Amino acid sequence: MKKLSLLLAALMIFCCFAMASCSEEEATSSAAPEASSTAPVTSSEAPVSSEEPEASSEEPAESSEEELPLVGEAQMFWVTHFADSSVEGAGSIFTQSYSGAGWWLHVAFAPVTVEGAENAYEIVAISSGLSDGSATPLDIPEGGFVWAANYGNDYISLGMGDTDFTSPNCSGAIDTAKLWMVGDKMQILGLDLEGMTIPTDTADVIYYDDAYVCTATWAPIND
């Protein structure tokens, strides 16, 4: 009887030990793995291609800048008289020596040869008295002429008479001519230097009237 009791006690101790061992294994297997504290390493550099870029087959664009024409756009050349330095609001041509015309703009033109441009002239002298009346007559170039012009007065506005010698045609032509310089070349058409015929197709209209038309022209030569 005593032996049976000892056997049962030993059996109970073995069972308790076996149960404890199983519980420890289950606890160990159910525990979650620890997370890594180191972030994965990634490269910030783009992959390098071993292929060379293809050469462009496009040719460089040609310059869009165009060359200026030999003769530029024609403009009115204000001519209303020949050999007259006493008129107002006029443009006068002198082919021989002259005097007076202190309040005028004087420009001397000499003929010049320019291939491809007929009736070519070069400015060789300028004298302006438009602001102070100090202009002096110019020498007539051989084969050329002097062109002189003045704005004229509006005597109606000045209360000194009933004539207005000013006109848009005259004022515009002189304002443009004030930009001319010695050495400028231009083609001048419509002048009759020998017969001294006034270049107009409105001969029945007074020259300082807005309706008057001068047919002589000048155009810059871009050589």
C-alpha positions in Angstrom: 0.0 0.0 0.0 2.8 2.3 0.9 4.5 1.6 -2.4 1.3 2.4 -4.4 1.0 5.7 -2.6 4.6 6.6 -3.6 4.0 5.5 -7.2 0.9 7.8 -7.4 2.8 10.7 -5.9 5.7 10.3 -8.4 3.2 10.1 -11.3 1.5 13.3 -10.2 4.9 15.1 -10.0 5.8 14.0 -13.5 2.5 15.2 -14.9 2.9 18.6 -13.3 6.4 18.9 -14.7 5.3 18.0 -18.2 2.4 20.5 -18.2 4.7 23.3 -17.0 7.2 22.5 -19.9 4.4 22.6 -22.5 3.2 26.0 -21.3 6.7 27.5 -21.5 7.1 26.4 -25.1 3.7 27.8 -26.2 4.6 31.2 -24.6 7.9 31.3 -26.4 6.4 30.4 -29.9 3.6 33.0 -29.6 5.9 36.0 -29.0 6.1 38.5 -32.0 9.5 39.1 -33.6 11.1 42.5 -32.8 10.9 45.2 -35.5 14.1 46.4 -37.1 15.1 50.0 -36.1 17.2 50.4 -39.3 15.4 51.8 -42.4 16.1 50.0 -45.7 18.8 51.8 -47.6 17.7 53.2 -51.0 19.9 54.9 -53.7 19.1 58.5 -54.6 21.0 58.4 -57.8 19.2 57.8 -61.1 20.5 54.8 -63.0 23.2 55.7 -65.4 22.5 54.8 -69.0 25.4 53.4 -71.0 23.8 54.6 -74.2 25.0 57.9 -75.7 22.4 60.4 -76.9 21.6 60.4 -80.6 22.9 63.4 -82.6 20.2 65.8 -83.7 19.5 65.7 -87.4 18.0 69.2 -87.5 20.1 71.9 -89.1 20.4 75.3 -87.4 17.7 77.7 -88.5 18.7 80.4 -90.9 18.6 84.0 -89.8 15.3 85.6 -90.5 16.9 89.1 -90.9 16.3 90.3 -94.4 18.7 92.6 -96.3 17.4 96.1 -96.9 16.5 96.9 -100.5 18.9 99.2 -102.4 16.3 101.9 -102.7 13.9 102.4 -99.8 10.3 103.6 -99.7 9.6 106.8 -101.7 8.3 109.9 -100.0 7.2 113.3 -101.3 10.0 115.7 -102.1 8.4 119.1 -101.4 9.1 121.4 -104.4 6.8 124.3 -105.3 9.1 126.8 -106.9 12.4 127.3 -108.8 14.9 130.0 -108.0 12.6 131.9 -105.6 13.8 132.6 -102.0 11.0 135.0 -101.1 8.0 132.7 -100.9 6.6 131.2 -97.6 5.5 127.7 -96.8 7.4 126.6 -100.0 10.1 124.3 -101.2 12.4 125.9 -103.9 15.1 124.5 -106.1 18.2 126.5 -107.0 20.6 125.5 -109.8 22.5 128.7 -109.8 23.8 131.0 -107.0 21.1 132.6 -104.9 20.8 134.9 -101.8 18.6 135.4 -98.8 16.3 132.7 -97.3 17.7 133.0 -93.7 14.7 131.3 -92.1 14.9 128.3 -94.4 16.5 124.8 -94.4 19.1 124.6 -97.2 20.4 121.2 -98.4 22.9 120.8 -101.2 22.7 117.7 -103.4 25.5 116.4 -105.7 25.0 113.7 -108.3 26.6 110.4 -107.4 26.9 107.0 -109.1 25.2 104.1 -107.4 24.9 100.9 -109.4 21.2 99.9 -109.7 19.9 103.3 -108.7 19.2 106.1 -111.3 19.0 109.8 -110.4 21.1 109.2 -107.3 22.3 112.2 -105.2 24.4 112.7 -102.1 23.9 115.4 -99.5 27.1 117.4 -99.4 26.1 120.4 -97.2 23.3 121.6 -94.9 22.5 125.0 -93.5 19.4 125.5 -91.2 17.9 128.7 -90.0 14.5 127.3 -89.1 14.8 128.3 -85.5 16.8 131.5 -85.6 16.9 132.7 -89.2 20.7 132.2 -89.4 20.8 130.0 -92.6 23.2 131.0 -95.3 23.0 130.1 -99.0 25.0 127.1 -100.2 27.2 126.6 -103.2 25.6 124.8 -106.0 27.3 121.4 -106.6 28.4 120.7 -110.1 25.5 118.9 -111.9 23.5 119.2 -108.7 21.2 121.7 -106.9 20.2 123.2 -103.6 16.8 122.5 -102.1 15.5 125.0 -99.6 12.2 125.1 -97.7 10.5 127.0 -94.9 7.4 126.5 -92.8 5.8 129.8 -93.6 3.5 131.9 -91.3 -0.1 131.7 -90.4 -0.9 135.4 -90.6 -4.5 134.8 -89.7 -3.7 133.3 -86.3 -1.1 136.1 -85.8 -3.7 138.7 -86.6 -1.5 140.2 -89.3 -3.3 139.3 -92.5 -5.8 136.9 -94.2 -3.4 134.2 -95.5 -2.2 131.0 -93.8 0.9 129.8 -95.6 1.4 126.7 -93.5 0.3 123.3 -94.7 0.7 119.7 -93.5 2.5 118.8 -96.8 5.2 121.4 -96.2 5.6 120.9 -92.5 5.8 117.1 -92.8 8.4 117.3 -95.5 10.6 119.7 -93.6 10.3 117.7 -90.3 11.5 114.7 -92.2 14.3 116.6 -94.0 15.6 117.8 -90.6 16.8 114.3 -90.0 18.9 114.2 -93.1 22.7 114.2 -92.7 25.7 115.0 -94.8 26.7 111.8 -96.6 23.1 110.5 -97.0 22.4 109.2 -100.5 18.9 109.2 -102.1 17.1 108.7 -105.3 15.2 111.8 -106.4 12.6 111.5 -109.1 10.3 113.9 -110.8 12.6 116.9 -111.1 13.0 118.9 -114.3 16.2 120.8 -113.5 16.6 122.1 -117.0 13.1 123.1 -117.9 12.3 124.0 -114.3 8.8 122.6 -114.6 7.0 122.5 -111.2 6.3 118.8 -110.3 2.6 118.8 -109.6 -0.6 117.5 -111.1 -2.7 120.1 -109.3 -1.4 123.2 -110.9 -4.8 124.9 -110.5 -4.5 124.7 -106.7 -2.4 127.2 -104.7 0.7 125.4 -103.3 -0.1 126.1 -99.6 -3.6 124.6 -99.9 -4.0 121.2 -98.3 -5.2 119.8 -101.6 -2.0 120.7 -103.5 -0.1 117.6 -104.7 3.7 117.6 -105.3 4.7 114.6 -107.5 8.5 114.8 -106.9 9.8 112.0 -104.7 12.9 111.0 -102.7 13.9 107.6 -101.4 16.9 106.6 -99.3 19.6 104.5 -100.9 20.9 101.7 -98.7 24.4 101.1 -100.1 
